[in-house]
Every structure is written in structure tokens, then in C-alpha cells.
């Protein structure tokens, strides 16, 4: 088969058509370079150049979502140390009533748009790239110190939480429109911990998750590449795979989650993305990671696979193991 461009390779995988080689992408945090637009853009472009991915997932600090409403975090300035919360805006049930819609010009959102513009300029249209956006319920979970307290609130005072979720949803609907205007190919829509059976029942997610998720995803409906990422073990991907996206990504190797092959069997017009565990990325040799690569290809067959991680890969991931994946894909 003739060599494909990155766009051709990704779009063929989405349509479950033959590819010249399996497309791939990995993403990770660079905690010391996520707090301003120029640094974020530069580190994402450097990461892409170093690894030659077919899809670039822009991996900003997760906290930008919560900073929109005034949450404050302490940033260590160290590449492998996560930020810690200094002040969160939700301290009691009544505080949810103060969550109102915010415009895309809010500083944390404007910063992301500036970074996306720079990334698009650097990639020159050659590489699909997607911006990370959390589900409204996931954003709400970042506004409070304990997600279990939010779960209690939504069970005891659902009307209050629905009002907050609608404000968060409206904020990110407007933001997503500007994300596409800034040149991004689409969004990477992450459900964080909420679409798992360890956090909510399926009926609860149907009530507090799905309606707001769909509002945000519909705002990205004209995009060429949208990714749904369903985090963690025991997730509800089997209930969410009908979401209007092009690629499904989840923690394939974690307990209680479907295999790549199982999901490829029930999706049409969507690619599946995953297969690489955090554990294999940090091993001293590439033996384990290459075994996972071969297993992923065996499971998905020719039914539309992007090789990817379970989530953001560990900051301690071995570059040698990442290089081994790339080398194997080029040779096979």
C-alpha cells in the first residue's frame, strides 16, 4: 500500500478501512510547562516532533477547567510533581448556586485558545490535534475537595447540581466553538472518574452525565476528529459508545473494561484507541510493551485501531519504550 499522510491514516482508521500502518498517539503531562500558552504550545510541538505521532492530543493541566470559576492551585515548577489545590470554590452545598456561565474570554480558556493557535501554526495542517475538554460532571468534581461529597450532593439535592452542570455545560459549549475556530481538529472529551460504576450507577450517569456531555459534544459536531475518553476501571463505555465521536479511547488493560476487539465489534464509523498499559511504559525493557502492541493489533484486526495508552501516560515513561513502539510500527 502507498504511504499515507497522518490525516489519511487516522481517517481511514475511523472508517475501519485499510491503512499502510497502524496510527498511534500517546499523551502525558509536563507539569512545569503547562501554566502558560507559549510553554504549553512549545512542549506539545516538541513532543510531537520527538515521537512523530499520527494524532496529537493536547495535554494541558487538568486544573484549567476549574480555574475558570476561581479555583487556585499551587504549581511546583517541577516536571514530575502535580499541582495541589490551594483554594476550591465549592465548600458547601449552597456554593453550587454561585456557579454561573463564563465566557471563552475567561483567562484560563483564553490561554488555551492561544496555545491551540500556536500549535496549529506549528503543525501546519499535517497532524490532526485535539484539545482536552472534561465532561461537565468532571469539571464539577474539580471544584470541590472530595468528589464523594459532590456525589452526595447530587443524590440529595439534584436540582442544585443540575443548575450548576447547565452553567458548566454552557461555558464549555461556547469554549468548544472557539477551540475549533482556533484551528483544533476536534476535542478529546474525558469523563474523568464519573462514568465508572465505582462512582455512580448507570441511571445516575444517564441523568447527571449524558445530557450535559451531549451538549458539549454537539458543539464539536463539525469537527473532523473527536475522541471520547472514558477513564478508569469498571467504566461505562458500553453505555456511552453511541456518543457522536470518531474515536473511542479507554483503559483497555484495566479491570472490568471491554477489550479492543469487543468494542470494535459493536462500533461502525468509529476507531478504537488503546492497548498500551502504564506498567509496560515504565518497564526496564521493551519486551512487555511490544507484546501489548501485538496483542492490540490481534484483537482489533482490521477494524480501525489507533494504538494509544489507557490515559495520560506516566511522566516516568521510558522514552526507549516509546521509541520501540514507533520503530515496530514502521517495520510492520
C-alpha positions in Angstrom: 0.0 0.0 0.0 1.2 3.5 -0.8 2.4 5.6 2.2 -0.4 7.6 3.7 -0.4 11.0 5.3 -1.2 11.2 9.0 -4.6 12.6 8.2 -5.3 9.8 5.7 -4.2 7.2 8.2 -6.4 8.5 11.0 -9.4 9.0 8.9 -9.0 5.5 7.3 -8.9 4.0 10.8 -12.0 5.9 11.8 -13.8 4.4 8.8 -12.4 1.0 9.5 -10.6 1.0 6.2 -7.1 -0.4 5.4 -4.1 1.6 6.5 -0.5 1.5 5.4 0.4 1.1 9.1 -1.4 1.4 12.4 -1.7 5.1 13.5 -0.8 5.9 17.1 -0.5 8.6 19.7 0.5 8.9 23.4 0.0 11.9 25.7 1.4 12.9 29.0 1.7 15.9 31.4 4.7 18.2 31.5 3.8 19.8 34.8 6.5 22.5 34.6 5.3 23.7 31.2 1.5 23.7 31.4 0.8 27.1 33.1 1.1 29.5 30.1 0.2 29.4 26.4 3.7 29.7 24.9 5.2 26.9 27.1 2.3 24.6 26.5 2.4 25.1 22.8 6.1 24.6 22.6 6.2 21.4 24.7 3.3 19.9 22.7 5.1 20.6 19.4 8.4 19.2 20.8 6.6 16.1 22.0 5.1 15.6 18.5 8.3 16.2 16.7 10.2 13.8 19.0 7.7 10.9 18.5 6.1 11.5 15.1 2.5 10.6 16.3 -0.4 10.4 13.9 -2.7 12.2 16.3 -1.6 14.8 18.8 -3.7 15.1 22.0 -3.0 18.5 23.5 -2.4 17.7 27.2 -2.9 20.8 29.2 -3.1 21.0 33.0 -6.4 19.4 34.1 -6.9 22.3 36.5 -7.6 24.8 33.8 -11.2 23.7 33.8 -11.7 24.6 37.5 -9.6 27.9 37.3 -12.4 29.3 35.2 -14.5 29.6 38.3 -11.7 30.9 40.5 -10.2 27.8 42.0 -6.5 28.3 42.8 -3.7 25.7 42.6 0.0 25.7 43.5 2.3 24.7 40.7 5.6 23.2 41.7 7.6 24.2 38.6 8.9 20.6 38.6 8.2 18.3 35.6 7.1 15.3 37.6 5.2 17.0 40.5 1.5 17.5 40.2 -0.2 20.8 41.2 -2.0 20.9 44.5 -5.2 22.8 45.4 -4.9 26.0 47.4 -8.5 27.1 47.3 -11.5 25.5 45.8 -14.7 27.4 45.3 -17.2 24.7 46.5 -17.1 24.4 50.2 -20.7 23.6 50.9 -24.0 22.8 49.1 -25.0 26.5 48.8 -21.8 27.3 46.9 -23.1 25.4 43.8 -25.7 28.2 43.3 -22.8 30.6 42.5 -21.6 28.6 39.5 -22.6 30.6 36.5 -21.8 30.5 32.8 -18.4 32.0 31.9 -17.3 33.3 28.5 -14.4 31.9 26.4 -12.5 35.1 27.2 -12.1 33.9 30.8 -8.3 33.9 31.3 -7.8 30.1 31.6 -9.9 29.5 28.5 -8.3 32.3 26.5 -4.9 30.9 27.4 -5.9 27.5 25.9 -7.1 29.1 22.8 -3.8 31.0 22.4 -1.9 27.7 22.8 -4.0 26.0 20.3 -3.5 28.7 17.7 0.3 28.3 18.2 0.1 24.6 18.0 -1.9 24.7 14.8 0.6 27.2 13.3 3.5 24.8 14.2 1.8 21.7 12.8 0.9 23.4 9.5 -2.1 21.2 8.9 -0.1 18.0 8.7 -1.2 16.4 12.0 -4.7 16.1 13.5 -4.7 17.7 17.0 -7.4 17.7 19.6 -8.0 19.8 22.8 -8.7 18.2 26.1 -12.2 19.0 27.5 -13.6 17.4 30.6 -17.3 16.4 30.9 -19.3 19.0 32.9 -19.6 16.5 35.7 -15.9 16.0 35.6 -15.4 19.8 35.8 -17.7 20.0 38.8 -15.6 17.3 40.5 -12.6 19.6 40.2 -14.4 22.5 42.0 -14.7 20.6 45.3 -12.1 18.8 47.5 -13.9 15.5 47.6 -15.8 14.0 44.7 -17.8 11.8 47.1 -19.3 15.0 48.6 -20.4 16.0 45.1 -21.9 12.6 44.7 -23.8 13.1 48.0 -25.0 16.5 46.8 -26.3 15.2 43.5 -28.2 12.5 45.3 -29.7 14.7 48.0 -30.2 18.0 46.1 -30.3 17.1 42.4 -31.9 20.4 41.3 -29.0 22.5 42.7 -26.4 20.3 40.9 -28.4 20.3 37.6 -28.3 24.1 37.6 -24.5 24.1 38.1 -24.0 21.5 35.5 -26.0 23.5 33.0 -23.8 26.6 33.6 -20.7 24.5 33.2 -22.0 22.9 30.0 -22.9 26.3 28.5 -19.4 27.6 29.3 -17.7 24.7 27.5 -20.2 24.7 24.6 -19.1 28.2 23.9 -15.4 27.3 24.5 -15.5 24.4 22.1 -16.8 26.6 19.3 -13.7 28.8 19.9 -11.4 25.7 20.1 -12.5 24.8 16.5 -12.1 28.5 15.4 -8.5 28.4 16.8 -7.7 25.6 14.4 -8.0 22.4 16.5 -9.2 19.3 14.6 -11.7 18.5 17.4 -11.8 17.7 21.1 -10.7 14.9 23.4 -13.7 14.6 25.7 -12.9 13.0 29.0 -15.4 11.7 31.6 -12.7 11.6 34.4 -13.8 9.3 37.2 -17.6 9.8 36.8 -18.5 7.3 34.1 -17.5 4.4 36.2 -19.6 2.0 38.2 -17.3 2.7 41.2 -18.6 6.3 41.3 -22.2 6.3 40.0 -24.9 3.9 38.9 -25.7 3.8 35.2 -29.0 5.5 35.9 -27.3 8.3 37.7 -24.8 8.9 34.8 -27.7 8.8 32.4 -29.3 11.7 34.5 -26.3 13.8 35.5 -23.7 12.9 32.8 -25.2 12.1 29.4 -27.4 15.2 28.8 -24.6 17.6 29.5 -21.9 15.5 27.7 -24.0 15.6 24.6 -24.4 19.4 24.7 -20.6 19.8 24.7 -20.1 17.1 22.0 -22.8 18.6 19.8 -20.8 21.9 19.9 -17.9 20.0 18.3 -20.2 18.3 15.8 -18.5 19.8 12.7 -15.0 18.7 13.8 -13.1 16.1 11.8 -11.7 14.2 14.8 -13.5 14.0 18.2 -12.3 11.5 20.8 -14.3 10.1 23.7 -12.1 9.1 26.6 -13.8 7.0 29.4 -11.4 6.8 32.3 -10.5 4.1 34.8 -11.6 0.6 35.6 -15.2 -0.6 35.7 -16.2 2.1 33.3 -19.5 2.6 31.4 -18.1 2.6 27.9 -20.7 0.0 26.9 -23.3 2.7 27.7 -21.5 5.6 26.0 -20.1 4.2 22.8 -23.1 5.7 20.9 -21.8 9.2 21.7 -21.2 11.3 18.5 -17.4 10.9 18.3 -14.9 9.4 15.8 -12.6 7.6 18.2 -13.2 5.7 21.5 -10.3 5.6 24.0 -10.4 3.9 27.4 -8.3 2.0 29.9 -8.3 -1.2 27.8 -5.9 -3.1 30.1 -7.8 -2.3 33.4 -10.2 -4.4 35.3 -13.8 -4.5 34.3 -13.4 -2.8 30.9 -14.1 -4.2 27.4 -11.3 -5.3 25.1 -10.4 -3.6 21.9 -11.9 -6.4 19.9 -15.2 -6.4 21.8 -15.7 -2.7 21.1 -14.5 -2.9 17.5 -17.2 -5.5 17.0 -20.0 -3.1 18.0 -18.8 0.2 16.5 -19.1 1.3 12.9 -17.6 4.5 11.7 -15.5 4.8 14.8 -12.0 3.8 15.6 -10.9 2.3 18.9 -7.8 3.6 20.6 -5.7 2.0 23.3 -3.8 -1.2 24.1 -0.8 0.2 25.9 -0.7 0.0 29.7 1.1 2.4 32.1 3.0 -0.6 33.5 4.6 -1.5 30.3 5.7 2.1 29.6 7.8 2.1 32.7 9.4 -1.3 32.4 13.2 -1.5 32.1 12.9 -3.3 28.7 10.6 -3.0 25.7 9.6 -6.7 25.8 6.3 -6.1 27.6 5.3 -3.1 25.5 5.9 -4.9 22.2 3.8 -7.8 23.5 0.9 -5.4 24.1 1.3 -3.8 20.7 1.0 -7.2 19.0 -2.0 -8.1 21.3 -3.8 -4.9 20.4 -3.4 -5.5 16.7 -4.5 -9.0 17.1 -7.7 -8.0 19.0 -8.7 -5.1 16.7 -7.6 -6.8 13.5 -8.5 -4.5 10.5 -11.4 -2.9 12.3 -10.0 0.6 12.9 -7.3 0.8 15.6 -5.2 3.7 16.9 -2.5 2.5 19.3 -2.7 4.6 22.4 -2.4 4.5 26.2 -5.0 4.0 28.9 -5.0 7.7 29.7 -2.2 10.2 30.2 0.9 8.1 30.3 3.2 8.3 33.4 5.7 11.1 33.5 8.2 8.4 34.3 7.5 6.6 31.0 10.6 5.3 29.2 11.4 7.1 26.0 13.2 4.0 24.9 9.9 2.0 25.2 8.1 4.8 23.3 10.7 4.6 20.6 10.3 0.8 20.4 6.6 1.2 19.6 7.4 3.7 16.8 10.1 1.5 15.4 7.9 -1.6 15.4 5.0 0.2 13.7 7.3 1.5 10.9 8.7 -2.0 10.3 5.4 -3.8 10.4 
